[in-house]
Amino acid sequence: MKKITLTSKQQETLEYIKTYIARNSESPTITEMQKDLGLDSLRSVTQRIEALESKGLIKRDRFQHRSIRILDTNPHEPKGTIQVPVIATAGCDAAEVYAQEQYDEFLQIDPTLTKGVRDIVALKASGNSMIDAGIHNGDYVLVEVTENVANGDRVVAILEDMAVIKTLRRTADTTVLIPESKGNGYSPIVMSNENSKIFGKVLSVIPMNFNDDYEIIYDKDIKH
């Protein structure tokens, strides 16, 4: 599967062009794109268009009005796959990694990995306290964003501003986050009701050394 670099602003532009063509049966002008996308200059628009064109996502005739076409063979949206944002890094050792939404990294995956759930994000695991559950340092974890979890589920919890991946154990009095790594000295974490919550339930794990079944897309293109 071919790797594609597409910034969030280029993705925004591509989706805008698709929507405009679907609604109006013609492509937008440069001036319309500048206004609708809230850009400061026409050059900002042409930079985005040039980037999309260089990546084979659109085609245009520079000498014709409203000439942008979306190419049928769009490598950024492989048939039968979905795109999931990687929103944070989550600790598998302790509450040591800040749960910061990044949205500059996406996984292009087979939809069967989401198990039919729609509200899906990915987090990158940090640490090895869940290795007996098949979650290793650097793996990607697909998570259903929900507080509706059951005893024994593997979950992502937010403690203060930190995200951790653990197994949930609930009693009448306490909620405990249990590591799954025998003999490595990891300790359970007791959740307090204050400044902590369940963020979601782990659905699938994509190993760090993933193969061609997955694609990772980075937002590192300097042209926005």
N, C-alpha and C positions, 0 to 999 in steps of 0.2 A: 504494500500500500504506500503510495507516494506521500511524502511529508510536505505539508503546505504551511507557509508562514502567512498569517493574516492578522493584522492588528484589530483591536476592538473598533477603532474608527473606520477601518476599511470594511469590517463586517457590517457596521452600521450603514455605510454607504451602499454596500451591495444589497442589503435588505430593503433600503429605501428605494433603490432603482427597481427591484423586483416588484415591490408594492405599487409603485407609481405606474409601471407598465401594465400590471394586472388591472388597475383601476381605470386607466386612460387609454389603453391600447396603443400607446406610444411612449417613448422615453422622455425623461425630463430634460430641460435645457440646463446649461451651466448656471445661469442666473437663478433658476428655480431651485436648483440643488443648493446653491449658496444660501438662499433665504430659508429654505425648509430645514436644512441641517444646521443653521445658525453659525455659519463660517464667516470669518472676517474678510476673506478675499476670494476672487475667482481662482487665483493660483492655488489656494488650498483645495478647491474642488478638483482642479486638473491634476494635482499631485495624487489625490486619492484614485481618480479614474486611471491615471497612468499605472499606478501600482496594481490595481485590479486587472488591467489589461495585460500587464507584463506577466501576471500569474495565470493567464489563460481563463479568467473567469468572465470577462466581458470582451466585446469587440465593438469598435466604432469606426465611422468614417469621419475624419476630421474636416472634410469639406462639405458635409451634409448636416442639416439641422435635425435635431432629435434622432441621432443615428446609433445610439448605444443599444447593443443587443446582449442579452444574457446567453452565454454559450450553453448548449445542451449538456456537453460533457464537462461537468463542474467537479473537479477533483476535491474541492473542499467539502462537498456533500456526497460522499460515496453512497451509492444506492444500498439501502438496507441497514444503514448505520445512523446513530444519533450522536449529538455532540453534548458533552457534559462538562460544566465548568469546574476547574480545580480551585476551590475557594480558600483553602487554608492548609496549614500543616498541623497535624495533631500528634501529640506525644503518646507513645506507648510505654514510656518509662515513668514519667511523672508529669505533673502539670507545669511544663517548662516551656512550651511553645505557644506563642501568641496566635490566637485564632483570628487572623487578619484576612478579610476578604480581598482576594487579589484579582480574580477574573482576567488574568493575563496568560492563562494556560488552560487548555481544553483537552479532553480526551474524546477521540472519535471511536465509538465502541459499537459492538453488536447489541441491539436492543434487548436480546434475551437476557443479558446480564442485569438488566434493571427489574426483571421479574414482573413486568407490567405496571410498575409504579411510575408515576409521572414526575413527582417533585424530588428530583435526584440531583445530588452534587457529589463531587469527589474531593477527598482529602488525601494528602500525602502523609504516610505514617512516619513517625520519628521514634526510634528506639526499638527494643526487642522484648518488651514485657508481654507481648501477645504472640510470640513465635509458635507456641503450641496450638494456637488457633489459626496458624497459617498466615499471620500478618507479620512481615519482617520490615526492618528499617528500610525506607525508601519505596515500599510498595504503595500503590494507589488503592484507596478504599472507597467503594461506591456506597453512598449513604442516602437512605430515604429520610427527608427532613420531616420529622414527626416527634411528638412527645408521647405518642401511643405505643409504648413498648411493654414487653412482658418480662417476667422474671426469667433469667437465663439468656436473654438476648444479648448480643454484642452491640454495644452502643457507642456513640460519641456524646460525651458530656462536656458542658462548659463550666469550668470552675473559675470564678472571677472572670478574667479575660483569656483563659487558657482552655485549649481543647485537648481532651484525652480520649483514647480508645480503650475500652475495658468491657468486661462481662458484667451484666447487671444482676445483683442479688438484692431482693427486697424482703424485709421482715415487717412485722407489725409496727416496729419502732424506727427502723433505719433503712436507708438506701446505701448499698455498698458497691463500689466499683472494684471488681476482682481482676488481677492480672492472670494471664495464662502463660506462664513460663516457669516450669518446674526447676527448682534448685538454683535459681539465679538471684534470690534475695529480694524480689519485688514484693511490696506490701500493698494490701487493699487500701482503698481510699473511701472514707465515709463522707457521703455528700451531706452538706447542710442545706437547709431550705433557703438560706440567705446567699445571694450572689452565685447560685449554681442552678443548672437546669439540664435536662436531657435535650440534646439537639436533634438526634436522629438515630436510626437503626442501621447497622451494617448489613448490606445486601450481598456484596461480592467484593473480592479482592483481586486486583490486577497486579501481578508481580512486577517488581522493579525492572527486571530484564524481560519485559513483555515482548511478544513476537509480532508477526504481521497481522494478528487478529485485532490489534489495537493500533491507534495512531495518536501521537501527542503533538499538539500544535501550540507554538509559543508566540506570544505577542512581543516580538523584539525587533520589529521592522521600524527603523527610525523615521520613515516617511509616514506621516499621519495626515 
